[in-house]
Amino acid sequence: MLALGVTAHAGVTLGLFGLPLVMPEILRHFNVLLPVGALIVNAPAIGILAALVAWGALADRHGERLILGLGVGTAALLFAAAAFVEQTWAVMALLAAAGAAGSAAMVGGGRIVLGWFAPPERGIAMGLRQVSFTLGMAVAAFALPPMARAYGLPGVFLLCSGVSLLAAGLAALFLREPPHAISGESRERARSPYRQAALWRVHATSALHVVPQVVVSTYGVDCLVSSYGWDDVAAGRLFGVAAIAGAAVRVAAGRWSDRTGLRMRPLLLLTLWNLVVLALLVAGAYTGSALGVAALALASVMTVAGNGLAYLAAGELAGPGWAGKVLGTHNTVQNTVSLAAGPLAGTLILGTGYWAGFAAGLACVVLSLPVIPFRGEQPKRS
């Protein structure tokens, strides 16, 4: 069941989040500047914002099989349609609709972890579930730039469509509900988990952490091409390797949290590491030195390392009866910030330089330190 959830999310990730990897082709294809290119590649986030909470509520009532098959399958059709239109506004509209449909996978996989795994197993299970994003980005990094070079942007959209359609078919055919009833579900449905301040702080932490992730993932390839003279395909491969490393780090972070029984303290330590990495990235980008390339690769790994811990903490604070809606809200908060951060960072980079965009991400990580709700956590007793 976990593998099916991972496959569904990874498959739709190519089209929802992998388009920044072909940013140079998008700028050429539509003949636009960087901030407009950022709006195009982030168009799926508009649809994601509109649909995440609704998909979560639907998942709470009807389970993952329906929402993953229907949502990811519809996204596949919309990606295919985008391959056959030329107007910028039409492509953005289709991508936004694909985001609304495909966001079902962002909710369903989290409920699979909460439904099929006991608390001492959920950290590593959520780490594996979060591999879906990095796996999808790794496939996108290795596949989309060569596809763009050979067949242009229509080829990219058709590849995204085919992968999503395969993932949707597997989910629709083989996903099942957990074999046992979730105890206390009706009681937990009646009481809102948002009475807990910790849940709001988990949402806020992820909102701040998504800013450096968006800046690095959206503009990293273009930075290597524009500032360092890299080839498009070579830059994509670097981010593909980094995505694989990011997957390993997410699983390790989940295993670490299971062993300690903590979610937020490991996230705090990962945040401190991100401060160091992003500071090096700002320095390297400002000086134009090779340090910038190394730090950019490392930042693409570290900025996503803590996502699974925050996502799992939100689901556990929600309880099973509210998990779908709370996880939908969690992702909505992240994508709201992502949608705003992409074009704003592009404008900042266009006017000042890549180092300024990376510095904005660093500032958000600094702001997150007092927000992380780690003080009330109790370690697991042996």
C-alpha positions in Angstrom: 0.0 0.0 0.0 2.8 2.4 0.8 4.5 1.6 -2.5 1.3 2.4 -4.4 1.0 5.7 -2.6 4.6 6.5 -3.3 4.2 5.6 -7.0 1.1 7.8 -7.3 2.8 10.8 -5.7 6.1 10.3 -7.6 4.3 10.0 -10.9 2.3 13.2 -10.7 5.3 15.1 -9.2 7.0 15.2 -12.6 4.3 17.5 -13.9 3.4 19.4 -10.7 6.9 20.2 -9.5 9.4 19.1 -12.2 8.9 21.9 -14.7 11.5 24.2 -13.1 14.1 21.7 -14.3 13.3 22.8 -17.9 13.1 26.5 -17.1 15.5 27.5 -19.9 13.3 25.7 -22.4 10.1 27.3 -21.0 11.7 30.8 -21.3 12.7 30.1 -24.9 9.4 28.5 -25.8 7.2 31.3 -24.5 9.8 34.1 -25.0 9.3 35.4 -21.5 11.5 36.7 -18.6 12.4 34.8 -15.5 9.5 36.1 -13.2 6.9 35.1 -15.8 8.6 31.7 -16.3 8.3 31.3 -12.5 4.5 31.9 -12.8 4.3 29.3 -15.5 6.2 26.5 -13.6 4.3 27.3 -10.4 0.8 27.4 -12.1 0.0 23.9 -10.7 0.3 25.4 -7.2 -2.8 27.5 -7.9 -4.9 24.4 -8.4 -3.2 22.7 -5.5 -4.3 25.5 -3.2 -7.9 25.2 -4.4 -8.3 21.4 -4.0 -6.0 20.1 -1.2 -8.5 20.4 1.7 -11.4 19.1 -0.4 -9.3 16.0 -1.4 -8.4 15.5 2.3 -12.1 15.6 3.3 -12.9 13.2 0.5 -10.1 10.8 1.6 -11.4 10.8 5.2 -14.8 9.6 3.9 -14.0 7.4 0.9 -10.3 6.3 1.2 -7.3 6.6 -1.0 -8.2 4.3 -3.8 -10.9 6.7 -5.2 -9.0 9.9 -4.8 -5.7 8.7 -6.2 -7.1 6.9 -9.2 -9.5 9.8 -10.0 -7.2 12.7 -9.2 -3.9 11.5 -10.7 -5.7 10.1 -13.7 -7.4 13.4 -14.4 -4.0 15.2 -14.0 -2.6 12.9 -16.7 -5.3 14.0 -19.2 -4.7 17.6 -18.4 -0.9 17.3 -18.9 -1.6 15.7 -22.3 -3.9 18.6 -23.3 -1.2 21.1 -22.4 1.1 19.6 -25.0 -1.3 20.7 -27.8 -1.9 24.3 -26.9 0.5 27.3 -27.5 -1.0 30.2 -25.6 0.7 31.0 -22.3 -2.5 31.6 -20.5 -4.0 28.3 -21.7 -1.0 26.3 -20.6 -1.1 27.9 -17.2 -4.8 27.2 -16.9 -4.3 23.5 -17.8 -1.4 23.2 -15.4 -3.5 24.8 -12.6 -6.3 22.3 -13.3 -3.7 19.5 -13.3 -2.5 20.8 -9.9 -6.0 20.7 -8.5 -6.5 17.1 -9.7 -3.0 15.7 -9.0 -2.9 17.2 -5.4 -5.0 14.2 -4.4 -1.7 12.2 -4.2 -0.3 14.7 -1.7 -3.0 13.9 0.8 -3.6 10.2 0.1 -0.1 9.0 0.8 0.0 10.5 4.2 -3.2 8.8 5.3 -1.8 5.5 4.1 1.0 5.9 6.6 -1.3 6.8 9.5 -3.7 4.0 8.7 -1.3 1.1 8.0 1.5 1.8 10.4 1.8 1.9 14.2 3.4 5.0 15.8 6.9 3.4 16.3 7.0 2.7 12.6 5.6 5.9 11.2 8.8 7.9 11.1 10.5 5.7 8.6 7.2 4.9 6.8 6.6 8.7 6.3 10.3 9.0 5.3 9.7 6.4 2.6 6.4 8.1 1.7 8.2 11.4 1.3 10.7 9.7 -1.0 7.8 10.0 -3.5 8.5 13.6 -4.0 12.3 13.2 -4.3 11.9 10.1 -6.5 9.6 12.0 -8.8 12.1 14.9 -8.9 15.0 12.5 -9.6 13.1 11.0 -12.5 12.2 14.5 -13.7 15.8 15.7 -13.5 17.1 12.8 -15.6 14.2 12.6 -18.0 12.7 16.1 -18.6 15.8 18.1 -19.8 16.7 15.5 -22.5 13.1 15.3 -23.5 12.9 19.1 -23.8 16.0 19.1 -25.9 14.8 16.4 -28.2 11.0 17.1 -28.5 10.5 20.6 -26.9 7.9 21.4 -24.2 5.1 19.3 -25.8 7.3 16.2 -25.3 7.8 17.2 -21.7 4.1 17.4 -21.1 3.4 14.1 -22.8 6.0 12.3 -20.7 4.4 13.8 -17.5 1.1 12.6 -18.7 2.2 9.0 -19.4 3.9 8.6 -16.1 0.9 10.0 -14.2 -1.5 7.8 -16.1 0.4 4.6 -15.2 0.6 5.6 -11.5 -3.2 6.3 -11.4 -4.0 3.0 -13.0 -1.9 1.1 -10.4 -3.6 3.0 -7.5 -7.1 2.4 -8.8 -6.5 -1.3 -9.3 -4.6 -2.3 -6.2 -5.1 0.1 -3.3 -7.1 -1.1 -0.3 -8.3 0.4 3.0 -6.5 -0.7 6.2 -7.7 -4.2 7.4 -8.9 -2.9 10.8 -11.2 -0.1 11.9 -9.5 3.0 13.2 -10.3 3.2 16.9 -11.7 6.4 18.3 -12.3 7.8 14.8 -15.8 9.1 15.5 -14.7 10.7 18.7 -11.8 12.4 17.1 -13.9 13.7 14.2 -16.0 15.6 16.7 -13.1 17.5 18.3 -11.0 19.9 16.2 -7.2 19.3 16.6 -6.7 23.1 16.0 -7.2 23.7 19.7 -3.5 22.7 19.9 -1.1 25.6 19.4 1.6 23.0 18.4 -0.4 22.2 15.2 -0.4 25.8 14.1 3.3 26.1 14.8 4.0 22.9 12.7 2.1 24.5 9.8 4.0 27.8 10.3 7.4 26.0 10.4 6.8 24.2 7.1 5.6 27.5 5.6 8.9 29.1 6.4 11.0 26.1 5.4 9.3 25.9 2.0 10.8 29.2 0.9 14.4 28.1 0.5 13.2 24.8 -1.0 11.2 26.8 -3.7 14.1 29.1 -4.4 16.6 26.3 -4.8 14.3 24.0 -6.8 12.9 26.7 -9.1 16.1 28.6 -9.9 18.8 26.1 -9.3 19.1 24.8 -12.9 18.8 28.3 -14.3 21.5 29.5 -11.9 23.9 26.8 -13.1 23.2 27.6 -16.8 23.2 31.4 -16.5 25.9 32.0 -13.9 28.2 29.0 -14.3 27.8 28.2 -18.0 26.5 24.6 -17.4 24.7 22.6 -20.1 20.9 22.2 -19.4 21.1 18.4 -19.3 24.2 18.4 -17.1 22.5 20.8 -14.6 19.4 18.5 -14.6 21.5 15.5 -13.8 23.2 17.2 -10.9 19.7 17.9 -9.4 18.7 14.3 -10.2 21.6 12.9 -8.1 20.8 15.5 -5.4 17.2 14.3 -5.3 18.3 10.7 -4.8 20.5 11.8 -1.9 17.5 13.8 -0.5 15.4 10.7 -0.5 18.0 8.8 1.5 18.2 11.7 4.0 14.4 11.8 4.4 14.3 8.1 5.2 17.3 8.4 7.6 15.5 11.4 9.4 12.3 9.3 9.7 14.3 6.3 11.2 16.0 8.7 13.6 12.7 10.1 14.8 11.3 6.6 15.3 14.3 5.6 17.5 14.0 8.7 19.6 10.2 9.0 19.6 10.6 12.6 18.7 9.6 14.6 15.6 10.4 18.2 16.2 13.8 17.9 17.8 15.3 16.1 14.8 13.6 18.8 12.6 15.3 21.5 14.7 18.8 19.9 14.2 18.1 19.7 10.4 17.1 23.3 10.4 20.4 24.3 12.0 22.3 22.3 9.3 20.2 24.2 6.7 21.4 27.5 8.1 25.0 26.5 7.5 24.4 25.2 4.0 22.3 28.2 2.9 24.9 30.6 4.3 27.6 28.8 2.2 25.3 29.0 -0.8 24.7 32.8 -0.4 28.5 33.3 -0.1 29.3 31.1 -3.1 26.6 32.7 -5.3 27.7 36.2 -4.4 31.3 35.5 -5.2 30.6 33.3 -8.2 33.0 30.7 -6.9 32.8 26.9 -7.2 31.5 26.9 -3.6 28.2 28.1 -5.0 27.8 24.9 -7.2 28.7 22.6 -4.3 26.4 24.4 -1.8 23.6 24.5 -4.4 23.7 20.7 -4.7 23.9 20.3 -1.0 21.0 22.8 -0.4 18.8 20.8 -2.8 19.3 17.8 -0.5 19.0 19.5 2.9 16.1 21.9 2.2 13.7 19.0 1.7 15.2 16.8 4.5 12.7 17.8 7.2 9.5 17.8 5.2 8.5 14.3 6.3 8.9 15.0 10.0 6.7 18.1 9.9 4.1 16.3 7.7 4.0 13.4 10.1 3.8 15.6 13.2 0.8 17.4 11.7 -1.0 14.1 10.9 -0.3 12.7 14.4 -1.5 15.8 16.1 -4.7 15.7 13.9 -5.6 12.1 14.8 -7.1 9.6 12.3 -10.5 11.2 12.0 -9.0 14.6 10.9 -5.9 13.4 9.2 -7.0 14.0 5.6 -8.2 17.6 6.3 -5.3 18.6 8.4 -2.7 17.2 5.9 -4.6 18.9 3.2 -4.4 22.2 5.1 -0.7 21.6 5.8 0.0 21.3 2.1 -2.2 24.2 1.3 -0.2 26.4 3.6 3.0 25.3 2.0 1.8 25.8 -1.5 0.4 29.2 -0.7 3.8 30.3 0.4 5.4 28.5 -2.6 3.1 30.3 -5.1 4.1 33.7 -3.7 7.7 32.9 -3.1 8.5 31.7 -6.7 7.7 35.0 -8.6 8.9 37.2 -5.8 12.3 35.4 -5.6 12.5 35.6 -9.4 12.0 39.4 -9.3 14.6 39.7 -6.6 17.1 37.6 -8.6 16.4 39.5 -11.8 17.1 42.8 -10.0 20.0 41.8 -7.6 21.3 38.4 -8.4 20.9 34.8 -7.4 22.6 35.3 -4.1 19.7 37.6 -3.0 17.1 34.9 -3.7 19.1 32.4 -1.7 19.6 35.0 1.1 15.8 35.4 1.3 15.5 31.6 1.9 18.2 31.8 4.5 16.3 34.5 6.4 13.1 32.4 6.5 15.0 29.5 8.0 16.4 31.8 10.7 12.8 33.0 11.4 11.6 29.4 11.8 13.9 28.6 14.7 11.7 30.0 17.5 8.5 28.6 15.8 9.5 24.9 15.9 7.4 23.4 18.8 10.1 21.1 20.1 10.0 21.9 23.9 6.9 19.9 24.8 8.1 16.7 23.2 9.0 13.7 25.3 11.6 11.2 24.1 10.7 7.5 23.9 11.3 5.5 27.0 13.3 2.3 26.6 
